[in-house]
Amino acid sequence: TSSPPAPIRPASWRLVAVLLVLCLVPRAWRAVQLDVPCPDGTFYIQVAALLEQGDYAAAFKLMPANTYPAVLALLHGSGLDYPLAGKLWGVALGTLTVLPIFGWLRRQTGQRVALISSLLYASHPTFIEWCPELVRDGTFWFLAAMTLYCAFRAVTEVRILFYLLTGLTL
């Protein structure tokens, strides 16, 4: 039998807030610079429009089971135009991705490695460039990071909630 792992101290809210700001600022700046959706973005707009029109067969024929066009359709239905909805969603999820990265690595390796990894994510040019684009990359990165975080907690803490969240995010 092994002893249970030492409890993880809560992260400083100031540190988490700084990480979020360091992720948000360059992604928001990039979003302001974008004025035309990329070619893939027009495809996602087309699928989202089909979903909004209720033509699910045509939408799923173009793109089977993907959450991104559904999110675009929901945001568009709330009054945003598609490019703005895609930018806001991408910047939000691209920023929030740092939370599961930091949480997972802090629990697995310690705060120093988690902080360095989070700073690398926050400043990585490709992640900054693609987050505000009208593509599903930001959604994928967020869900992938959440899957790692939830799976690690499920296995180390043996909590059913994290097993369920792992399945949901996966």
RAMO-V485601 format. One record per residue. SS is DSSP state (A for helix, B for strand, O for the rest). PSI is psi in radians with two decimals (none if undefined). Layout:
SS_PSI + SS_PSI
This chain:
O_2.47 + O_2.69 + O_2.66 + O_2.65 + O_2.66 + O_2.50 + O_2.53 + O_2.20 + O_2.51 + O_2.49 + O_2.64 + O_2.28 + A_-0.55 + A_-0.72 + A_-0.79 + A_-0.73 + A_-0.72 + A_-0.75 + A_-0.74 + A_-0.75 + A_-0.72 + A_-0.49 + A_-0.73 + A_-0.82 + A_-0.94 + A_-0.55 + A_-0.71 + A_-0.70 + A_-0.75 + A_-0.69 + A_-0.67 + A_-0.59 + A_-0.45 + O_2.31 + O_-0.28 + O_2.33 + O_2.56 + O_2.88 + A_-0.69 + A_-0.56 + A_-0.67 + A_-0.57 + A_-0.80 + A_-0.61 + A_-0.74 + A_-0.79 + A_-0.75 + A_-0.71 + A_-0.70 + A_-0.70 + A_-0.76 + A_-0.59 + A_-0.14 + O_0.17 + O_1.24 + A_-0.63 + A_-0.80 + A_-0.70 + A_-0.80 + A_-0.37 + A_-0.69 + A_-0.71 + O_1.72 + O_2.32 + O_1.34 + O_2.35 + A_-0.46 + A_-0.87 + A_-0.58 + A_-0.70 + A_-0.76 + A_-0.74 + A_-0.74 + A_-0.77 + A_-0.67 + A_-0.68 + A_-0.38 + O_0.03 + O_-0.07 + O_2.57 + O_2.80 + A_-0.85 + A_-0.72 + A_-0.72 + A_-0.77 + A_-0.71 + A_-0.85 + A_-0.79 + A_-0.80 + A_-0.76 + A_-0.73 + A_-0.90 + A_-0.62 + A_-0.59 + A_-0.81 + A_-0.34 + A_-0.48 + A_-0.47 + A_-0.93 + A_-0.55 + A_-0.87 + A_-0.81 + A_-0.77 + A_-0.88 + A_-0.53 + A_-0.71 + A_-0.62 + A_-0.68 + A_-0.29 + O_2.91 + A_-0.62 + A_-0.86 + A_-0.70 + A_-0.74 + A_-0.81 + A_-0.77 + A_-0.71 + A_-0.67 + A_-0.65 + A_-0.76 + A_-0.80 + A_-0.57 + A_0.05 + O_2.12 + A_-0.67 + A_-0.74 + A_-0.69 + A_-0.76 + A_-0.73 + A_-0.31 + A_-0.85 + O_-0.10 + O_2.73 + O_1.05 + O_2.94 + O_0.09 + A_-0.83 + A_-0.69 + A_-0.77 + A_-0.81 + A_-0.74 + A_-0.85 + A_-0.64 + A_-0.77 + A_-0.70 + A_-0.64 + A_-0.79 + A_-0.79 + A_-0.89 + A_-0.69 + A_-0.73 + A_-0.78 + A_-0.65 + A_-0.78 + A_-0.73 + A_-0.52 + A_-0.18 + O_1.08 + O_2.18 + A_-0.62 + A_-0.75 + A_-0.51 + A_-0.76 + A_-0.75 + A_-0.61 + A_-0.83 + A_-0.72 + A_-0.82 + A_-0.54 + O_none
